[in-house]
């Protein structure tokens, strides 16, 4: 019910914002004819940035350091979407606000790419010992499709095609950059397969949410976690904590993972009880401001994950 009220409020906000801002937007011509792309979160932003090669203006709505599951658009964000040539978003429960915003724009809405439409999706899976993170036993589509390099390649292909369609003058450059970037993602995929294929164990343990369902499925990994990937919970029950500690001890799991922006409390408790080392596995849904300013990339975070997996699985 809280979500419903939030969606209605956003719709009203969108309509009022567009009514107030349209004349100002139309009176202020664009400074250039560069392709304008707006993305909701970092993976889409980084993919588009790699393809654009500096030939497009790309905006990420999620502020650095912000948790993506708590994001709601501001009036400025709504105006940015309307003024864009291409809007890229994930879809799913956490992006339900998008459809309200786009519908309010009518004919003025930009071209769009919904990531969940670019790959085969799966439902969130509640593994043994995992808190549900939703009311009752309801399952939702797992939204973290980009965590699999193979899925990332399909997403990049779709983004490149849309960019070339909207900006044919730079289509050759976009295609060259797509080919280069896909080659890099293919190399990452090969490295993940080599590292995991030669590992002595195939189990990951998370004292946190688990936004790696597509990654785990792609490489045949087993996992234990406190919550599903889209859970908003931060405190695990005593039963869940006891289960994870027991698994870590029985299977001699040397690393307990957290994800970025986690408070780390559950992982700390498991680490204290088992001696397992606490490490971060990046889902790269967002970066800190320092990471963004330093030019961190999806490929860079994938390499950090490869190094972490060598510690956890060997």
C-alpha positions in Angstrom: 0.0 0.0 0.0 2.9 2.4 0.8 4.3 1.7 -2.7 0.9 2.5 -4.2 0.7 5.8 -2.5 4.2 6.6 -3.6 3.4 5.8 -7.2 0.3 8.0 -7.2 2.3 10.8 -5.7 5.0 10.4 -8.3 2.4 10.5 -11.1 0.9 13.7 -9.7 4.4 15.1 -9.4 5.3 14.2 -12.9 2.2 15.8 -14.4 2.6 19.0 -12.4 6.4 19.1 -13.2 5.8 18.6 -16.9 3.1 21.3 -17.0 5.3 23.8 -15.2 8.5 22.9 -17.1 7.4 22.4 -20.7 7.4 26.0 -21.8 10.8 26.6 -20.2 12.2 23.5 -21.8 10.9 24.4 -25.2 12.3 28.0 -25.0 15.8 26.9 -24.1 17.4 25.2 -27.2 19.8 22.4 -26.7 23.4 23.6 -26.6 24.5 20.9 -29.0 22.9 18.2 -31.2 24.7 15.4 -29.2 22.7 12.3 -28.3 21.2 12.7 -24.8 20.9 9.5 -22.8 19.5 9.1 -19.3 19.9 6.0 -17.2 18.6 5.0 -13.8 21.6 3.2 -12.4 25.3 2.6 -12.9 25.5 -0.5 -15.2 23.4 1.1 -17.9 25.3 4.4 -17.5 28.7 2.6 -17.9 27.6 0.5 -20.8 26.3 3.6 -22.7 29.5 5.5 -21.8 31.6 2.7 -23.3 29.7 2.7 -26.5 29.4 6.5 -26.8 33.1 7.1 -26.7 32.5 10.7 -25.7 30.0 11.4 -28.5 26.9 11.5 -26.2 25.7 13.3 -23.0 24.9 10.6 -20.5 23.2 11.2 -17.1 22.7 8.7 -14.3 19.7 9.5 -12.0 20.9 7.5 -9.0 23.2 9.7 -7.0 26.6 8.3 -6.0 26.5 6.3 -2.8 22.7 5.9 -2.9 21.0 2.5 -2.5 19.1 1.8 -5.8 16.1 0.1 -4.0 15.2 3.3 -2.1 15.4 5.7 -5.1 12.5 7.8 -6.1 12.7 10.5 -8.9 12.9 14.2 -8.2 11.2 16.8 -10.5 14.6 17.5 -12.0 15.0 13.8 -12.8 11.6 13.7 -14.5 12.5 16.7 -16.6 15.8 15.0 -17.5 14.0 11.9 -18.7 11.6 14.0 -20.8 14.4 15.9 -22.4 16.4 12.8 -23.3 16.6 11.0 -26.6 17.0 7.6 -25.0 16.0 6.5 -21.5 17.4 3.3 -20.1 16.0 1.6 -17.0 15.9 -1.8 -15.4 12.2 -2.5 -14.9 10.6 -4.7 -12.3 9.2 -3.8 -8.9 11.7 -1.1 -8.0 11.2 0.7 -11.3 7.4 0.6 -11.2 7.4 4.4 -11.0 8.9 4.6 -14.6 5.7 3.5 -16.3 3.7 6.2 -14.5 6.2 8.8 -15.5 6.4 7.7 -19.2 2.6 7.5 -19.5 2.3 11.1 -18.2 4.6 12.3 -21.0 2.4 11.2 -23.8 4.0 11.8 -27.2 6.9 13.7 -25.6 8.4 10.6 -24.0 11.8 9.5 -25.3 12.8 6.1 -26.8 13.3 3.6 -24.0 15.2 0.4 -23.2 13.9 -1.8 -20.4 16.7 -4.2 -19.3 14.3 -6.9 -18.3 13.1 -7.1 -21.9 16.6 -7.7 -23.3 17.4 -11.1 -21.6 15.6 -14.1 -20.2 14.6 -13.4 -16.7 14.1 -15.6 -13.6 12.2 -15.2 -10.4 14.0 -14.3 -7.1 14.8 -17.6 -5.4 14.4 -18.0 -1.6 17.3 -20.4 -0.8 17.6 -22.5 2.4 17.7 -20.3 5.5 17.0 -17.1 3.5 14.6 -14.5 4.8 11.9 -13.8 2.2 12.2 -10.0 2.1 8.6 -9.6 0.9 5.3 -10.2 2.5 4.4 -13.9 2.6 5.9 -16.1 0.0 5.5 -13.8 -3.0 8.3 -14.0 -5.6 9.2 -11.3 -8.0 11.4 -11.1 -11.1 15.1 -10.8 -10.1 16.1 -7.5 -11.5 19.9 -7.8 -11.4 20.3 -9.1 -14.9 23.6 -7.3 -15.6 25.6 -9.4 -13.1 26.1 -12.1 -15.7 28.6 -11.1 -18.4 26.6 -12.9 -21.0 23.5 -10.9 -20.1 25.7 -7.7 -20.1 26.7 -8.5 -23.7 23.0 -8.8 -24.7 22.2 -5.5 -23.0 25.2 -3.7 -24.6 24.1 -4.9 -28.0 20.6 -3.5 -27.5 21.9 -0.2 -26.2 24.3 0.2 -29.1 21.6 -0.5 -31.6 19.3 2.1 -30.1 22.1 4.7 -30.0 22.9 4.1 -33.7 19.2 4.4 -34.6 18.9 7.7 -32.7 22.3 9.1 -33.9 23.1 7.6 -37.3 26.0 10.1 -37.9 28.0 8.3 -35.2 26.7 4.8 -35.8 30.0 3.5 -37.2 31.8 4.7 -34.0 29.2 3.1 -31.8 29.5 -0.2 -33.6 33.3 -0.1 -33.3 33.0 0.6 -29.6 30.4 -2.1 -29.1 32.6 -4.7 -30.7 35.6 -3.7 -28.5 33.6 -3.7 -25.4 31.8 -7.0 -26.1 35.3 -8.5 -26.6 36.3 -7.3 -23.1 33.1 -8.7 -21.6 33.7 -12.0 -23.4 37.2 -12.1 -21.9 35.7 -11.5 -18.4 33.3 -14.3 -19.0 36.2 -16.6 -19.9 38.1 -15.6 -16.8 35.1 -16.2 -14.5 34.7 -19.7 -16.1 38.4 -20.5 -15.6 38.5 -19.3 -12.0 35.3 -21.0 -11.0 36.0 -24.1 -13.1 39.3 -24.8 -11.3 38.0 -23.9 -7.8 37.9 -26.5 -5.1 34.5 -25.3 -3.8 31.4 -23.9 -5.6 29.6 -22.3 -2.7 29.2 -18.6 -1.8 28.0 -17.4 1.5 26.4 -13.9 1.9 25.7 -12.2 5.2 23.6 -9.8 3.1 21.2 -9.6 0.2 22.0 -11.8 -2.8 21.7 -9.9 -6.1 23.8 -12.5 -8.0 21.2 -15.0 -9.1 22.0 -14.6 -12.8 25.7 -14.8 -12.1 25.4 -17.9 -9.9 23.2 -19.6 -12.5 25.6 -18.8 -15.3 28.6 -20.4 -13.6 27.0 -23.2 -11.6 27.5 -21.7 -8.2 25.6 -22.7 -5.0 24.9 -20.0 -2.5 23.5 -19.2 1.0 22.4 -15.7 1.9 20.4 -13.8 4.4 18.0 -12.2 2.0 16.9 -12.1 -1.7 18.4 -9.6 -4.0 15.6 -7.0 -3.8 14.9 -7.3 -0.1 14.7 -4.1 1.9 15.5 -5.9 5.2 18.8 -5.3 7.0 18.4 -7.4 10.1 18.3 -11.2 9.9 16.3 -13.4 12.2 18.1 -15.5 14.8 17.2 -18.6 12.8 18.7 -17.3 9.6 21.9 -16.1 11.3 22.3 -19.5 13.0 21.7 -21.3 9.7 24.4 -19.3 7.9 26.9 -19.8 10.8 26.2 -23.5 10.7 26.8 -23.7 6.9 30.0 -21.7 7.2 31.3 -24.1 9.8 30.2 -27.4 8.3 31.4 -26.5 4.8 34.6 -24.7 5.9 33.6 -21.6 4.0 36.5 -19.2 4.3 34.8 -16.0 3.2 31.5 -14.3 4.1 30.4 -11.7 1.5 28.6 -8.4 1.7 27.6 -6.1 -1.1 28.4 -2.5 -1.6 26.6 0.0 0.7 25.8 -2.7 3.3 26.1 -2.0 7.0 27.9 -5.3 7.3 26.4 -6.3 10.6 25.2 -9.8 9.6 28.5 -10.6 7.9 30.4 -9.3 11.0 28.4 -11.7 13.2 29.1 -14.6 11.0 32.8 -13.7 10.7 33.1 -13.4 14.5 31.4 -16.8 15.0 33.3 -18.7 12.3 36.6 -16.9 11.6 35.5 -16.4 8.0 37.0 -13.4 6.3 34.5 -10.6 5.4 34.8 -9.4 1.8 32.7 -7.4 -0.7 31.4 -8.8 -3.9 30.2 -6.0 -6.2 26.9 -6.0 -7.9 27.9 -2.6 -9.4 24.4 -1.1 -9.2 26.0 2.1 -7.9 29.3 3.6 -6.9 30.6 5.9 -4.3 31.4 9.5 -5.4 35.1 8.8 -5.1 34.8 5.7 -7.3 32.8 7.6 -9.9 35.2 10.5 -9.9 38.2 8.1 -10.2 36.6 6.6 -13.3 35.7 3.2 -11.9 33.9 0.9 -14.4 31.9 -2.3 -14.6 34.9 -4.1 -16.0 37.0 -2.9 -13.1 34.6 -4.1 -10.5 34.3 -7.4 -12.3 38.1 -7.8 -12.0 37.8 -7.1 -8.3 35.1 -9.8 -8.0 37.4 -12.2 -9.8 40.1 -11.5 -7.2 37.7 -12.0 -4.4 36.4 -15.3 -5.8 39.9 -16.7 -5.9 40.0 -16.1 -2.1 36.5 -17.5 -1.4 36.6 -20.6 -3.6 40.2 -21.8 -3.4 
